[in-house]
Amino acid sequence: MHVQVLVLLLVLLLVLLALVMSGAPAVAETSPVQTAPIQATPIQAAPTEPAPAQAKPAQAAPKPGAGAAPQAVPGFWDPRRRPERPDLSRITVIRFLTETDYPPFNFTGADGNPAGFNVDLARSLCDEIKVTCTIQMRRFETLLDALSSNRGDAIIASMAVTPQLRARVDFTDPYYRAPARFVSRKDRVLAEIRPEYLEGKKVGVITGTAHEAYLKAMFTDAELHSYPNDDALRTALRRGEVDYIFGDAISLGFWINGTDSGDCCAFSGGPFVESRYFGEGIGIAVRKGNDLLRQALNWALFRVWEKGRYTDLWLRYFSVSPF
């Protein structure tokens, strides 16, 4: 009898223990300590929720327009090829020569002093070298003679580096390029342009230019239409007489963003920079054999770019990037 009672009590104790154990999770779930991992679930999910909104700008990015273009700043310096600092103590003054009227690169400011991208870049180089500089404006066709006759030390006037000019002067590394690009009406914009894409299309270009020569060599299936000047070329595009025009991207960029275009047009495809047709780039010219000044300017150009000052200048002067 006592054994049966003991067995019965043991069974009751086991049942009671089981009931207590089964109720523990329900109590724990309501405790403040355990709620933290549960609340973390929506936080982890949050980054995936904005994805549709972020996708809209990404899809819109390839469309041309002035919104994204100013952010495209070209870089012509390899950070792995840092130029050595020359002996700058041997340079006491730099007399820069520049052109009189080639906005936005060179022009006369409201105060009557030289202004423009080239002028501001020259001043930045002088600040970096810690040397006194002067800037003299002259007609473009007189610049080389002024340099050779020692009326100046360096030409910073958007002068393209060519084999012919290399025979007369030495150049720094390029500080910008003048690429070629296609422009179309906004309803005909192409994200990429290849020769086969323009088969049978009417393409306008200025006669006798490197741009015309390039089209004749590379876009043989396009229907070329030659025009005597920029005004005639751009008018033809606005009127729909041609499907695309091809030319200097810098001047075309200013036209696109200016009032003369009537907001009609935009760049199509990317830049073309083949040096055989469009040059090696734009450099600063110095007299033949003046390696000290050339090296000093190369060093200063790299430093100005490295510090972000080149980017600041570019964005200030180019509302629509030619690249």
C-alpha positions in Angstrom: 0.0 0.0 0.0 2.8 2.4 0.9 4.6 1.5 -2.3 1.5 2.4 -4.4 1.2 5.7 -2.6 4.8 6.6 -3.2 4.4 5.6 -6.9 1.3 7.8 -7.2 3.1 10.8 -5.5 6.1 10.3 -7.9 3.8 10.4 -10.9 2.1 13.5 -9.6 5.4 15.2 -9.1 6.5 14.3 -12.7 3.3 15.7 -14.2 3.6 18.9 -12.2 7.2 19.3 -13.3 6.2 18.8 -16.9 3.5 21.5 -16.7 6.0 24.0 -15.2 8.6 23.2 -17.9 6.0 23.6 -20.7 5.0 27.0 -19.5 8.5 28.6 -19.5 8.7 29.7 -23.1 5.4 31.5 -23.0 6.6 33.6 -20.1 10.0 34.3 -21.7 8.5 35.6 -25.0 6.7 38.4 -23.1 9.8 39.5 -21.1 11.5 42.7 -22.2 14.9 41.0 -22.5 13.8 38.7 -25.2 12.0 41.3 -27.3 15.3 42.8 -28.7 15.9 40.2 -31.4 12.3 40.3 -32.4 12.4 44.1 -32.9 15.6 43.7 -35.0 13.8 42.0 -37.8 12.2 45.1 -39.4 15.5 47.0 -39.1 17.4 44.3 -41.1 14.6 44.4 -43.7 14.8 48.2 -44.1 17.7 48.3 -46.6 15.7 46.2 -49.1 12.6 48.4 -49.0 14.0 51.5 -50.7 15.4 49.5 -53.6 12.6 50.4 -56.1 13.0 54.1 -55.4 16.8 53.9 -55.9 16.3 52.0 -59.2 14.6 55.0 -60.8 17.6 57.3 -60.9 19.8 54.4 -62.1 17.4 53.9 -65.1 17.3 57.6 -65.8 21.1 58.0 -65.6 21.8 57.1 -69.3 19.5 59.8 -70.5 21.4 62.9 -71.5 20.9 66.2 -69.8 22.7 68.8 -67.8 21.8 67.2 -64.4 24.4 64.5 -64.4 26.9 65.8 -66.9 28.7 68.4 -64.7 29.8 65.6 -62.4 31.9 64.0 -65.1 35.4 65.5 -64.6 38.2 64.1 -66.7 41.4 62.9 -65.1 44.6 62.9 -67.1 47.0 62.0 -64.3 48.0 58.6 -63.1 48.3 58.6 -59.3 50.9 55.8 -59.6 53.1 58.0 -61.7 53.8 60.8 -59.3 56.3 63.3 -60.9 59.3 64.2 -58.8 59.6 67.7 -57.4 62.2 69.6 -59.4 64.5 72.3 -58.0 62.0 75.1 -57.9 64.4 77.5 -56.3 65.9 78.1 -59.8 62.6 79.5 -61.0 62.0 83.1 -60.0 59.2 84.2 -62.3 56.9 82.6 -65.0 55.6 84.8 -67.8 52.5 83.1 -69.2 51.2 84.0 -72.6 47.6 83.3 -73.5 45.0 84.1 -76.1 42.7 87.2 -76.1 39.3 85.8 -76.9 38.5 82.1 -76.6 35.9 81.8 -73.8 35.6 80.1 -71.5 39.3 79.3 -71.7 40.6 82.8 -72.2 38.8 86.1 -72.2 38.9 89.6 -70.7 37.1 89.8 -67.4 34.7 92.6 -66.3 37.7 94.2 -64.5 39.7 94.3 -67.7 42.1 91.5 -66.5 42.7 88.1 -68.1 40.1 85.5 -67.1 39.1 82.0 -68.0 39.9 78.4 -67.3 43.4 78.6 -68.6 44.1 81.8 -66.7 42.8 80.4 -63.4 44.8 77.2 -63.9 48.0 79.2 -64.5 47.4 81.1 -61.3 46.9 77.8 -59.4 50.2 76.5 -60.9 52.0 79.6 -59.7 50.5 79.2 -56.2 51.8 75.6 -56.1 55.3 76.5 -57.4 55.4 79.5 -55.0 56.6 81.8 -57.7 55.6 85.2 -59.1 53.7 85.0 -62.4 52.4 87.4 -65.1 49.8 86.6 -67.7 49.9 88.5 -71.0 47.1 88.2 -73.6 48.0 88.1 -77.3 46.4 87.1 -80.5 46.7 83.3 -80.9 48.8 83.5 -84.1 51.4 85.6 -82.4 52.0 83.3 -79.4 54.7 81.1 -80.8 56.8 84.0 -82.0 56.4 85.7 -78.7 57.7 82.6 -76.9 60.6 82.0 -79.3 61.7 85.7 -79.0 61.7 85.4 -75.1 58.7 87.7 -74.6 57.2 85.0 -72.5 58.1 81.7 -70.8 55.1 79.5 -71.3 51.9 79.4 -73.5 48.7 78.3 -71.8 46.1 78.9 -74.5 44.4 75.6 -75.4 47.2 74.8 -77.8 46.9 71.3 -79.2 50.0 69.0 -79.1 50.9 68.0 -82.7 54.1 66.7 -84.3 54.4 69.9 -86.2 54.4 72.0 -83.0 56.7 69.6 -81.2 59.3 70.6 -83.7 59.1 74.2 -82.5 58.3 73.9 -78.7 58.2 71.4 -75.9 55.0 70.6 -74.1 53.9 69.6 -70.7 51.7 66.6 -70.1 48.2 67.2 -71.4 45.9 69.0 -69.0 42.8 68.4 -71.0 41.6 66.9 -74.3 39.2 68.1 -76.9 37.1 65.0 -77.7 34.7 64.7 -80.6 31.1 63.7 -80.0 27.8 63.2 -81.8 24.8 65.4 -81.0 21.2 64.6 -81.9 17.7 65.9 -81.1 16.5 64.7 -77.8 14.0 62.2 -79.3 16.8 60.4 -81.2 19.5 60.0 -78.4 21.6 56.9 -78.4 23.4 55.7 -75.4 26.2 54.3 -77.6 27.1 55.0 -81.2 28.8 52.6 -83.5 29.3 52.8 -87.3 26.5 50.2 -87.9 24.1 52.2 -85.8 24.3 55.2 -88.2 23.9 53.2 -91.4 21.8 55.3 -93.7 21.5 58.1 -91.2 22.2 61.8 -92.1 25.2 63.1 -90.2 26.3 66.7 -90.4 29.9 67.8 -90.0 32.0 70.9 -90.8 33.8 70.5 -94.1 37.6 70.2 -94.1 37.9 69.3 -90.5 39.4 66.3 -88.7 35.9 65.4 -87.7 34.9 65.0 -91.3 38.0 62.9 -92.1 37.1 60.7 -89.1 33.6 60.1 -90.3 34.7 59.3 -93.9 37.2 56.8 -92.5 35.1 55.1 -89.8 31.4 55.8 -90.6 31.4 54.8 -94.2 27.7 53.8 -94.3 26.4 57.1 -92.9 25.1 59.8 -95.3 27.5 62.7 -94.7 26.3 66.3 -95.1 29.1 68.9 -94.9 28.5 72.5 -93.7 30.8 75.6 -93.9 30.6 76.6 -90.2 29.1 75.8 -86.7 26.0 78.0 -87.2 25.0 76.2 -90.4 25.7 72.8 -88.9 23.7 73.4 -85.7 20.8 75.0 -87.6 20.6 71.9 -89.8 20.2 69.7 -86.7 17.5 72.0 -85.2 15.5 71.9 -88.4 15.8 68.2 -88.7 17.7 68.3 -91.9 20.2 65.8 -90.4 19.8 63.1 -87.7 23.1 63.8 -86.0 26.0 66.2 -86.1 29.6 65.5 -85.2 32.2 67.9 -83.9 34.2 69.4 -81.1 32.5 68.3 -77.8 33.5 71.3 -75.8 31.9 73.9 -78.1 28.9 71.6 -78.7 28.5 71.2 -74.9 28.2 75.0 -74.5 25.7 75.1 -77.4 23.6 72.4 -75.9 23.4 74.2 -72.6 22.9 77.6 -74.1 19.9 79.5 -75.3 20.8 79.2 -79.0 20.0 75.5 -79.0 16.5 76.1 -77.8 16.8 73.0 -75.5 16.5 70.9 -78.7 19.4 68.6 -78.4 21.8 66.4 -76.4 24.9 64.4 -76.7 24.5 60.9 -78.2 27.1 58.2 -77.3 30.4 58.9 -75.6 33.5 60.8 -76.6 35.9 59.9 -79.4 39.6 60.7 -78.5 41.7 59.0 -81.2 44.9 61.0 -81.2 45.5 60.4 -84.9 42.5 62.6 -85.7 41.8 64.6 -82.6 45.3 65.2 -81.3 47.4 64.2 -78.3 45.7 66.6 -76.0 46.2 70.2 -74.9 49.5 71.1 -73.2 51.4 74.1 -71.9 54.2 75.1 -74.4 57.7 76.1 -73.3 60.8 76.9 -75.3 62.7 73.9 -76.7 65.1 72.6 -74.1 63.5 74.4 -71.1 63.2 71.1 -69.1 63.3 72.8 -65.7 60.1 74.8 -66.4 58.4 71.9 -68.2 59.1 69.6 -65.2 58.0 72.2 -62.7 54.7 72.7 -64.5 54.2 68.9 -64.8 54.7 68.6 -61.0 52.4 71.5 -60.3 49.7 70.2 -62.6 49.7 66.9 -60.8 49.6 68.6 -57.4 46.7 70.8 -58.5 44.8 67.8 -59.6 45.7 65.7 -56.6 44.4 68.4 -54.2 41.0 68.7 -56.1 41.6 72.2 -57.3 41.6 71.1 -61.0 38.1 69.5 -60.4 36.9 72.7 -58.8 38.0 74.7 -61.8 36.5 72.3 -64.3 33.1 72.3 -62.6 33.2 76.1 -62.4 33.7 76.5 -66.2 32.0 73.5 -67.8 28.3 73.2 -67.1 28.0 70.3 -69.5 30.9 67.9 -69.6 32.3 67.1 -73.0 33.2 63.7 -71.8 
